[in-house]
Amino acid sequence: MSKKKKTIEELLEEAIVPEEEQTYEVPENWIWSRLGDLVKVQTGKKDANHGTEDGRYPFFTCASKPIKSETYSFEGESILLPGNGANVGLTLFYEGKFEAYQRTYVLNGFQGYMKYLYYQLLFGWKNYNANKQYGSATNYIKLGNITQYVIPLPPLNEQKRIAEKVERLLSKIDEAKQLIEEAKETFELRRAAILDKAFRGELTRKWREDNGIDFNWVDTRFENLIETGPQNGLYKPQSAYGKGTMIVRIDNFYNGKVNSWETLKRLQLDEREKELYALKNDNIIINRVNSIEYLGKSALIKNLDDSCVFESNVMRLSLNEKVNPDYLILFLNSQMGLQELRKNAKHAVNQASINQQDVKNVLIPLPKIEEQLEIIRLLNNLMSNKDKASKYLEMNNVIDSLKQTILSKAFRGELGTNDQSEESAIELLKKVLEEQVK
């Protein structure tokens, strides 16, 4: 006996998401539906070795940049979602002919406005997938992640208005972000120039003249300024993380400072580990393994009032009385200091490393303690605008937040574009379902 074919009304009832599964309220002429009921979801046809350098069409893998292909399996307006790897959660819109990797999901066949769907996924897809990934070595998502994804669906004309307004607003935001990036680059160049003068003795020339002090700087090997260390940190598996002792990892410090202590992860340690890898105020930590642009970054430990250790990709050392810790950390974060730290770097695929002896061999321009203190004072004064610049640069975070606010309002019907007199999105959903049952 053949299975009875469902009517459009029955399919429509199944496609509309029940109220208890709807994330927030939307205008009355909108509906909530699942992505799998709105689009055709396919995966690519080729393996990861398919791409060439001289192909005619883009070949999209789960990496962020497409290579080329001699063939194509898809065309028209499409949305691509990486199915595994580091880029799971990203969303790409493409119009034209292209080929795709077997683990790249391709969405097309939407009867609505494709750019609306793209911006909706740009708004919620990454967060939706945050706790819905599988695998241990490599993250991946399943087809159900996509087909069961719930979205608010406005009438077709409203989709167009929303997408167009979002595009205009995001374009203005990107322009503002570009201006901020230019300001940041200018500030960093000015900071680098000031530090260069400081550690060549030019910044304190007048101070020496006023105090009758000769230029008596000495290039000193770092090991002559070290009291203890360098010592590499400890490794613990992910299962050890949760509660317990704070740990400084390579992403927790930048420009000579550790991020707020409250932001650090914690892990379970025994008493021996706590003692052996303990950080103390005025310790110096240095990143020993990373991509070359971050290799050798360092920080001075300050205002630490709780137990804290450091991870295996970081070195720790303490200083003797010949050098002021603030002077040293300023030098290590200058272009001159970073060049010294990286001069003997060992390069491997996608990363580089330095060892303890490399750090000991770093040459440091060293004046007397009195001049070190004067350099610290002058640099603090000259870079007092850093706080203002930092506040200005923090606008990047504000802008990223603003993007999410715009997208959030867009998909709640709060951009002022909705026309309640337009027919309900149910009519659009009917057309979609009718196409599917033909």
C-alpha positions as CSV (number, residue, x, y, z in Angstrom):
1,M,0.0,0.0,0.0
2,S,1.5,3.3,-1.0
3,K,2.1,6.0,1.6
4,K,-0.4,8.8,1.5
5,K,1.1,12.0,0.1
6,K,1.0,14.9,2.5
7,T,-1.0,18.0,1.6
8,I,0.4,21.5,1.5
9,E,-1.5,22.3,4.7
10,E,0.0,19.3,6.5
11,L,3.5,20.3,5.3
12,L,2.9,23.9,6.3
13,E,1.9,22.8,9.8
14,E,5.1,20.8,10.1
15,A,7.3,23.6,8.8
16,I,6.1,26.3,11.1
17,V,8.0,26.2,14.3
18,P,5.9,25.9,17.5
19,E,5.8,28.9,19.7
20,E,7.7,27.2,22.5
21,E,10.7,26.8,20.2
22,Q,10.7,30.4,19.0
23,T,13.6,32.4,20.4
24,Y,12.0,35.8,20.5
25,E,8.9,37.7,19.3
26,V,8.6,38.9,15.8
27,P,6.0,41.0,13.9
28,E,2.6,39.3,13.3
29,N,3.2,38.8,9.6
30,W,6.4,36.9,10.1
31,I,6.8,33.2,10.9
32,W,9.4,30.9,12.3
33,S,10.6,28.0,10.2
34,R,13.5,25.6,10.0
35,L,16.3,26.1,7.5
36,G,15.8,22.6,6.1
37,D,12.3,23.5,5.0
38,L,13.5,26.6,3.2
39,V,16.6,25.7,1.2
40,K,18.2,22.8,-0.5
41,V,21.2,21.6,1.5
42,Q,24.0,19.8,-0.4
43,T,27.7,19.0,0.2
44,G,30.5,19.4,-2.3
45,K,31.6,16.7,-4.7
46,K,35.4,16.8,-4.5
47,D,38.1,15.8,-2.1
48,A,40.6,18.3,-0.6
49,N,43.2,17.7,-3.3
50,H,41.0,18.7,-6.1
51,G,42.1,22.4,-6.4
52,T,44.7,23.7,-8.9
53,E,46.4,27.0,-9.5
54,D,45.0,27.5,-13.0
55,G,41.4,26.4,-12.8
56,R,38.5,28.5,-14.1
57,Y,36.2,28.3,-11.1
58,P,36.6,28.9,-7.3
59,F,37.0,25.7,-5.3
60,F,35.7,26.2,-1.8
61,T,37.2,24.0,1.0
62,C,36.7,24.3,4.7
63,A,39.6,26.8,4.7
64,S,38.7,30.5,4.5
65,K,40.3,31.1,1.1
66,P,39.1,29.4,-2.1
67,I,41.6,27.8,-4.6
68,K,40.6,27.0,-8.2
69,S,38.9,24.2,-10.1
70,E,38.5,23.1,-13.7
71,T,34.9,22.0,-13.0
72,Y,31.9,23.3,-11.2
73,S,28.9,21.6,-9.6
74,F,27.0,24.7,-8.2
75,E,26.0,28.0,-9.7
76,G,23.8,31.0,-8.8
77,E,23.4,32.5,-5.4
78,S,24.6,30.2,-2.7
79,I,25.6,30.2,1.0
80,L,28.6,28.1,2.0
81,L,29.0,26.7,5.5
82,P,32.3,24.9,6.4
83,G,31.5,21.4,7.8
84,N,34.7,20.8,9.7
85,G,37.9,22.4,10.9
86,A,38.7,25.7,12.5
87,N,36.2,27.6,10.3
88,V,33.1,25.8,11.5
89,G,30.5,28.5,12.2
90,L,31.6,30.8,9.4
91,T,29.2,31.9,6.7
92,L,30.1,32.8,3.1
93,F,27.8,34.2,0.3
94,Y,28.8,33.5,-3.3
95,E,27.1,34.2,-6.6
96,G,28.4,32.4,-9.7
97,K,29.8,29.0,-10.7
98,F,31.9,27.1,-8.2
99,E,33.1,23.7,-6.9
100,A,33.0,22.6,-3.3
101,Y,34.8,20.2,-1.0
102,Q,33.0,17.1,0.4
103,R,32.7,18.6,3.9
104,T,31.5,22.0,2.8
105,Y,27.7,22.5,2.9
106,V,26.1,24.4,0.1
107,L,22.7,26.1,0.6
108,N,20.7,27.2,-2.4
109,G,17.2,27.1,-3.9
110,F,15.7,29.6,-1.4
111,Q,12.5,31.1,-2.8
112,G,13.0,34.2,-0.7
113,Y,15.8,36.8,-0.8
114,M,19.1,35.0,-0.5
115,K,21.0,38.0,1.1
116,Y,18.4,38.1,3.9
117,L,19.2,34.4,4.7
118,Y,22.9,35.2,4.5
119,Y,22.7,38.0,7.1
120,Q,20.5,35.9,9.3
121,L,23.1,33.2,9.4
122,L,25.8,35.8,9.8
123,F,23.9,36.9,12.9
124,G,23.2,33.6,14.6
125,W,25.0,30.6,13.0
126,K,28.3,30.7,14.8
127,N,26.8,30.9,18.3
128,Y,24.2,28.3,17.4
129,N,27.1,25.9,16.6
130,A,29.2,26.7,19.6
131,N,27.9,23.7,21.6
132,K,26.7,21.6,18.8
133,Q,30.0,20.4,17.3
134,Y,31.4,16.8,17.2
135,G,34.8,15.2,17.2
136,S,37.8,15.5,19.4
137,A,40.8,16.1,17.1
138,T,38.8,18.0,14.4
139,N,35.5,19.8,15.0
140,Y,32.7,19.0,12.6
141,I,29.0,19.6,12.2
142,K,26.2,17.3,11.1
143,L,23.5,17.9,8.5
144,G,21.0,18.2,11.3
145,N,22.8,21.3,12.6
146,I,21.7,23.0,9.4
147,T,18.3,21.6,8.7
148,Q,17.1,22.1,12.3
149,Y,18.4,25.7,12.5
150,V,15.4,27.9,13.3
151,I,15.0,31.3,11.7
152,P,12.4,34.1,11.6
153,L,11.0,34.6,8.1
154,P,9.4,37.9,7.1
155,P,7.5,38.5,3.8
156,L,9.6,38.6,0.7
157,N,9.6,42.4,0.3
158,E,10.6,42.9,3.9
159,Q,13.5,40.4,3.5
160,K,14.8,42.7,0.7
161,R,14.4,45.8,2.8
162,I,16.1,44.3,5.8
163,A,19.0,43.0,3.7
164,E,19.5,46.3,1.9
165,K,19.4,48.3,5.2
166,V,21.7,45.9,7.0
167,E,24.2,46.1,4.1
168,R,24.2,49.9,4.2
169,L,24.6,50.0,8.0
170,L,27.4,47.4,8.0
171,S,29.2,49.3,5.2
172,K,29.2,52.4,7.3
173,I,30.5,50.5,10.3
174,D,33.3,49.0,8.2
175,E,34.3,52.4,7.1
176,A,34.5,53.6,10.7
177,K,36.5,50.5,11.6
178,Q,39.0,51.2,8.8
179,L,39.5,54.7,10.3
180,I,40.2,53.2,13.7
181,E,42.7,50.8,12.2
182,E,44.5,53.6,10.6
183,A,44.6,55.5,13.9
184,K,45.9,52.4,15.6
185,E,48.6,52.0,13.0
186,T,49.7,55.7,13.4
187,F,49.8,55.2,17.2
188,E,51.8,52.1,17.0
189,L,54.3,53.7,14.6
190,R,54.7,56.7,17.0
191,R,55.1,54.3,20.0
192,A,57.8,52.4,18.1
193,A,59.7,55.5,17.2
194,I,59.6,56.7,20.9
195,L,60.8,53.4,22.2
196,D,63.6,53.3,19.6
197,K,64.9,56.7,20.8
198,A,64.6,55.6,24.4
199,F,66.8,52.5,24.0
200,R,69.4,54.3,21.9
201,G,69.9,56.9,24.6
202,E,68.5,59.7,22.6
203,L,65.5,60.3,24.8
204,T,67.6,61.0,27.9
205,R,70.4,63.0,26.2
206,K,69.2,66.3,27.7
207,W,68.8,64.7,31.1
208,R,72.4,63.5,31.0
209,E,73.6,66.9,29.9
210,D,71.6,68.6,32.7
211,N,73.0,66.2,35.3
212,G,76.6,66.1,34.0
213,I,76.4,62.4,33.2
214,D,78.4,60.8,30.4
215,F,76.8,58.3,28.0
216,N,77.9,55.0,29.6
217,W,75.5,52.5,28.3
218,V,76.7,48.9,27.9
219,D,75.2,46.1,25.7
220,T,74.6,43.4,28.3
221,R,73.6,39.8,27.7
222,F,70.3,39.0,29.2
223,E,71.7,36.1,31.3
224,N,73.7,38.7,33.3
225,L,70.5,40.3,34.5
226,I,68.7,37.0,35.4
227,E,68.4,35.9,39.0
228,T,66.5,32.6,38.3
229,G,65.4,30.9,35.1
230,P,64.5,30.9,32.3
231,Q,62.2,28.0,33.0
232,N,59.6,26.5,30.7
233,G,56.0,26.2,32.0
234,L,53.8,23.1,32.5
235,Y,51.5,21.2,30.2
236,K,48.2,19.8,31.3
237,P,45.5,18.1,29.2
238,Q,42.2,19.9,28.6
239,S,40.5,17.6,31.1
240,A,42.4,19.3,34.0
241,Y,40.9,22.7,33.2
242,G,37.9,24.1,35.2
243,K,38.4,25.1,38.7
244,G,41.6,25.6,40.8
245,T,44.7,27.6,40.1
246,M,45.0,30.4,37.6
247,I,47.2,29.8,34.5
248,V,48.7,32.3,32.1
249,R,48.5,31.0,28.6
250,I,50.0,32.5,25.4
251,D,46.8,34.4,24.6
252,N,46.6,36.1,28.0
253,F,49.3,38.7,27.6
254,Y,50.2,41.4,25.1
255,N,52.3,44.6,25.0
256,G,54.0,43.8,28.2
257,K,50.9,43.3,30.3
258,V,48.8,40.3,31.4
259,N,45.1,40.6,30.8
260,S,42.8,41.1,33.7
261,W,43.5,38.2,36.2
262,E,39.8,37.5,36.4
263,T,39.8,36.4,32.7
264,L,42.4,33.6,33.1
265,K,41.4,30.0,33.0
266,R,42.0,27.7,36.0
267,L,43.0,24.1,36.4
268,Q,43.6,21.4,39.0
269,L,47.2,21.1,40.2
270,D,49.0,19.3,43.0
271,E,51.1,21.3,45.6
272,R,54.4,20.4,43.9
273,E,53.2,21.8,40.5
274,K,51.9,25.0,42.2
275,E,55.3,25.6,43.8
276,L,57.4,24.6,40.8
277,Y,55.6,26.8,38.3
278,A,54.4,29.6,40.5
279,L,54.4,33.2,39.2
280,K,55.4,36.1,41.4
281,N,55.2,39.8,41.1
282,D,58.1,41.3,39.0
283,N,58.6,38.0,37.1
284,I,59.1,38.2,33.4
285,I,57.2,35.8,31.1
286,I,58.2,35.3,27.4
287,N,56.3,33.4,24.7
288,R,58.7,30.8,23.3
289,V,56.5,29.0,20.7
290,N,54.1,30.7,18.3
291,S,53.7,32.1,14.8
292,I,56.6,34.5,14.1
293,E,54.6,37.7,14.6
294,Y,53.8,36.7,18.2
295,L,56.9,34.9,19.1
296,G,58.9,36.6,21.9
297,K,56.0,38.7,23.2
298,S,56.5,39.2,26.9
299,A,54.9,40.6,30.0
300,L,55.8,41.8,33.5
301,I,53.8,40.2,36.3
302,K,52.1,42.8,38.5
303,N,49.3,43.1,41.0
304,L,49.1,39.3,41.4
305,D,47.4,38.4,44.7
306,D,46.5,34.7,44.0
307,S,48.2,31.5,43.1
308,C,49.1,31.4,39.4
309,V,51.2,29.3,37.1
310,F,52.2,29.5,33.4
311,E,51.8,27.1,30.5
312,S,54.5,25.1,28.6
313,N,54.8,27.6,25.7
314,V,55.9,30.3,28.1
315,M,59.2,30.9,29.9
316,R,59.4,32.5,33.3
317,L,62.4,34.3,34.9
318,S,63.2,36.7,37.7
319,L,65.7,39.6,37.5
320,N,68.6,40.7,39.7
321,E,69.2,44.2,41.0
322,K,71.1,45.4,37.9
323,V,67.9,46.2,35.9
324,N,64.6,47.7,36.7
325,P,61.7,45.3,35.7
326,D,59.7,48.1,34.1
327,Y,62.7,49.2,32.0
328,L,63.3,45.7,30.9
329,I,59.8,45.0,29.8
330,L,59.6,48.2,27.9
331,F,62.7,47.2,26.0
332,L,61.5,43.6,25.3
333,N,58.3,45.1,23.8
334,S,60.2,47.5,21.5
335,Q,61.0,46.6,17.9
336,M,64.7,46.4,19.0
337,G,63.8,44.0,21.8
338,L,61.6,41.8,19.7
339,Q,64.3,41.6,17.0
340,E,66.8,40.5,19.6
341,L,64.4,37.8,21.0
342,R,63.7,36.5,17.5
343,K,67.1,36.7,15.9
344,N,67.8,33.0,16.6
345,A,64.3,31.7,16.1
346,K,63.9,28.2,14.8
347,H,61.2,28.0,12.0
348,A,58.8,25.2,11.4
349,V,55.4,25.0,9.5
350,N,53.2,27.8,10.7
351,Q,55.2,28.5,13.8
352,A,58.6,29.4,15.2
353,S,60.4,28.9,18.5
354,I,63.2,30.2,20.8
355,N,64.8,28.3,23.6
356,Q,66.3,29.3,27.0
357,Q,69.7,29.9,25.6
358,D,68.3,32.2,22.9
359,V,66.8,34.3,25.6
360,K,70.0,34.4,27.6
361,N,71.9,35.6,24.5
362,V,69.6,38.6,23.9
363,L,71.6,41.9,24.1
364,I,70.1,44.6,26.2
365,P,71.3,48.3,26.1
366,L,71.8,49.0,29.8
367,P,72.3,52.4,31.4
368,K,72.7,52.9,35.2
369,I,69.6,52.4,37.3
370,E,69.1,56.2,37.7
371,E,68.9,56.6,33.9
372,Q,66.6,53.5,33.6
373,L,64.2,55.2,36.1
374,E,64.4,58.4,34.0
375,I,63.6,56.5,30.8
376,I,60.6,54.9,32.5
377,R,59.4,58.3,33.7
378,L,59.8,59.9,30.3
379,L,58.2,57.1,28.5
380,N,55.2,57.2,30.9
381,N,54.8,60.9,30.2
382,L,55.3,60.7,26.5
383,M,52.9,57.8,26.1
384,S,50.4,59.2,28.6
385,N,48.1,59.6,25.6
386,K,48.2,55.9,25.3
387,D,45.2,55.7,27.7
388,K,43.3,58.1,25.4
389,A,44.4,56.1,22.3
390,S,43.4,52.8,24.0
391,K,39.9,54.2,24.7
392,Y,39.8,55.2,21.1
393,L,41.0,51.8,19.9
394,E,38.5,50.1,22.2
395,M,35.9,51.4,19.7
396,N,36.7,48.3,17.7
397,N,35.0,46.3,20.4
398,V,32.1,48.7,20.4
399,I,31.8,48.5,16.6
400,D,31.7,44.7,16.7
401,S,29.0,44.9,19.4
402,L,27.2,47.4,17.2
403,K,27.2,45.0,14.3
404,Q,25.5,42.4,16.4
405,T,23.0,45.0,17.7
406,I,22.0,45.9,14.1
407,L,21.7,42.3,13.1
408,S,19.7,41.5,16.3
409,K,17.3,44.4,15.6
410,A,17.0,43.4,11.9
411,F,15.8,39.9,12.7
412,R,13.3,41.1,15.4
413,G,11.7,43.5,12.9
414,E,13.0,46.5,14.7
415,L,14.8,48.4,11.9
416,G,11.7,50.3,11.0
417,T,11.3,48.6,7.6
418,N,8.4,46.2,8.3
419,D,5.0,46.8,6.6
420,Q,2.2,45.1,8.6
421,S,-0.1,45.4,5.6
422,E,2.0,43.0,3.5
423,E,0.8,39.4,3.3
424,S,2.1,37.1,5.9
425,A,5.3,35.1,5.2
426,I,3.1,32.0,5.4
427,E,2.3,32.7,1.7
428,L,6.0,32.6,0.9
429,L,6.4,29.4,2.8
430,K,3.6,27.8,0.9
431,K,5.3,28.6,-2.4
432,V,8.5,27.0,-1.1
433,L,6.7,23.8,-0.1
434,E,4.8,23.7,-3.3
435,E,8.1,23.7,-5.2
436,Q,9.4,20.9,-3.0
437,V,6.4,18.6,-3.7
438,K,6.3,19.1,-7.5
